[in-house]
Every structure is written in C-alpha cells, then in structure tokens.
Amino acid sequence: MAQGVAIQADTLSGTGTGLLLLDVIPLSLSIETAGGVATRVVERNTTLPVRYSQVFTTKSMFQKSVKIHVVQGERAMARDNKPIGNFVMKGIKKPPKGIPQIEVTFDIDTNGILKVSAKDLATGKEQSITIEDTDKMSDADIDAAIRSAEKYSAQDRIRNEAMQMPP
C-alpha cells in the first residue's frame, strides 16, 4: 500500500512518469432477482466513479412492493455472495406481473460510496439506500470470493439455468 501511495503522490506532484492509479470495483455488484439469482449490475474491475442502470419488473401478480437486495461477489446465486444492503420499494403500481418497469441504478463515487436507487418508471416514485464501505473486505477475502466463484462455476451455471427455465 505504501508503494501505491508513493506512486500516486509522485503522479499528483506532476514530476511522475505519467503512471495513473485508478480505483476499481474489486467484486461485482448485483441485486437478487427471482429465484435468488444474483443479477449483475456493475462488473468486477469497473473503474470508479461509475453509474449503471438496469430496468427490472415484478414477478408476482399485482405486486405493490419490491425488495432490492444488493450483494457483492462473483457467484451466480445471491445467497453465495456477501450481502451489503437492502431496502423495500413500496407503492409501485399494481398491474399484472411483468408490466411495472423498475429502474435500478448503482451510482458509485470516487470515494467508493454506493447509492442504489429504484424508480417506478410509470409513477416516478423513487427510493434509495446509501452504502458506505464500513465493512470492507480484505484482499484475502476478495481473493477467496474469486476462487470460490471459479471453483463452483459449473454448479452455479446449472443452478442459474434451472432458475431461468419456464415453470
């Protein structure tokens, strides 16, 4: 870490060799979707700051709320990743399943502070949560998460495909 600080200080002073250090997301950020699947919104090694949005819909008839469960990791199922935050968006329109359009946005600033928001595109109603890196994973934890994803990739692919099959 001291070496990285020294390189960054040299670069910022203007006397450096032009080497630029960029902060990246160490593990993918996902939300839990139907069947417990971890649907990626921000991929691992994405440079900060970053803002990504993705539109989701409801899975049940006349659903009036959705739980936004945010996880960090590389596994296909949400339960196999590290939970980092959640909130319930209430008061969405209650049409049949698959009709509501809920835009989920991940906005991460240069300090690594993550704001996750959900917006009902029909009504404009929005709710959000801010997640600060208070329980930061160590390099060893990150490496273990990556190794685990590699070790169980075939099993995860089978579980994920089973969740995607129509009933």
Phi, psi and omega in degrees: 000320180300322179296318179297320178296318180296318179295316180296318179297319178297318179294315181293332181286346179089357180260359184286180184271008180091007177287131181239127177264131180241140174280140179229163174284119184288330179223152181299151176247132186223167167241152178280127178243185185315134178080009179082013180288139174270103181268115185292137175247320178235123182282151174305145179069017174286135182286140176272152352287161182210151176218121178230142176233149177213142181262133179236171177224181182273160181248350182239155178296134174053036179292129182250004175209157175225141176266127176258107181250113185263131179230159180236127179153181186249000183280156184285334181254138184302321184297341181268003180247173181276120176288133181236354177171160175199158173204163179249125174269117183253160172081024176283160177300153186250045175284176179305157181306147178085352182269312182300143177248111180251114179270119178256127182240131173254122181234113183243125181273181183293343177270001179083011178278126185257127171247123177248125179234152176231132183228127174282112185294338179284323185252342184082358179295137185220145173223155182208170175219144175251129182242115177262154185280062182280334181243057185298136178282142177284166176302322179295320178295319179296314178299320179295320179296319180293316178298319179298318179297319178293316182298320185256017185300318181294315179298317180296320180297318179295315179297318181295315179297323178296325179288332183277344183290140176294148182291000000 
